[in-house]
Amino acid sequence: MTKTNERLKMRLPLAILLVAPLLAGCLERGQPVMVDTSADDDAYCRSNAAVGSNEYVNCRKNRDVQRGNANARADRAQRNLAEQMLNNPVRP
């Protein structure tokens, strides 16, 4: 019986090591971390207008709106795909 206890003691850490990476993806909550693109926006808007001018502020605002719209389109496309897959299952 001691051999079985020793084997169980050795298998438990191994099982935890194998299962932990699989469960790590379940811990993410909310929106995924987005890449900081403020440097790109700043460089783009500086090439067109002086920093602090109305044109620069409008450029940064427009870039932010465009990014938000692109994220919304991607989210909508993902929801549409999921909905389509649920409503039209493929049966081999």
C-alpha positions in Angstrom: 0.0 0.0 0.0 2.9 2.3 0.5 3.9 2.0 -3.2 0.4 3.1 -4.3 0.6 6.1 -1.9 4.0 7.1 -3.3 2.7 6.8 -6.9 -0.3 8.9 -6.1 1.9 11.5 -4.5 4.0 11.6 -7.6 1.1 11.7 -10.0 -0.7 14.6 -8.3 2.0 17.3 -9.1 2.3 15.9 -12.6 -1.5 16.1 -13.1 -1.5 19.7 -11.8 1.3 20.7 -14.2 -0.6 19.2 -17.1 -3.9 20.8 -16.3 -2.8 24.2 -15.2 -2.0 25.6 -18.7 -5.4 24.4 -20.0 -7.2 26.3 -17.2 -5.1 29.4 -17.6 -7.2 30.5 -20.6 -10.4 30.4 -18.5 -9.0 33.0 -16.1 -9.1 35.8 -18.7 -12.0 38.2 -18.2 -13.4 41.0 -20.2 -11.7 42.5 -23.2 -8.3 41.2 -24.3 -5.4 43.6 -23.7 -5.1 45.9 -26.7 -1.8 47.0 -28.2 -1.0 50.6 -27.4 -1.2 52.5 -30.7 -0.9 56.0 -29.4 2.6 56.3 -30.7 1.5 55.4 -34.2 -1.4 57.8 -34.0 0.8 60.5 -32.7 3.4 60.1 -35.5 0.6 60.1 -38.1 -1.1 63.2 -36.7 2.2 65.0 -36.2 3.1 64.5 -39.9 -0.1 66.3 -40.8 -0.4 69.0 -38.1 1.4 70.8 -35.3 0.9 69.3 -31.8 -1.8 71.1 -29.9 -3.5 72.6 -33.0 -7.2 71.9 -33.7 -6.2 69.8 -36.7 -4.0 67.6 -34.5 -6.7 67.1 -31.9 -9.3 66.3 -34.6 -6.8 63.9 -36.2 -6.3 62.0 -32.9 -10.1 62.0 -32.3 -10.8 60.6 -35.7 -8.1 57.9 -35.4 -9.7 56.9 -32.1 -13.2 56.8 -33.6 -11.9 54.7 -36.6 -10.2 52.3 -34.2 -13.4 51.9 -32.2 -15.4 51.3 -35.3 -13.0 48.7 -36.5 -13.2 46.9 -33.1 -17.0 47.1 -33.3 -17.0 45.6 -36.8 -14.7 42.8 -35.7 -16.9 42.0 -32.7 -20.0 42.1 -34.8 -18.4 39.8 -37.4 -17.5 37.3 -34.6 -21.0 37.4 -33.2 -22.5 36.9 -36.6 -20.2 33.9 -37.3 -21.1 32.3 -34.0 -24.8 32.9 -34.6 -24.5 31.4 -38.1 -22.7 28.4 -36.8 -25.3 27.8 -34.1 -28.2 28.2 -36.4 -26.7 26.1 -39.3 -24.8 23.2 -37.9 -23.0 21.0 -40.4 -23.7 17.4 -40.0 -21.4 15.0 -41.8 
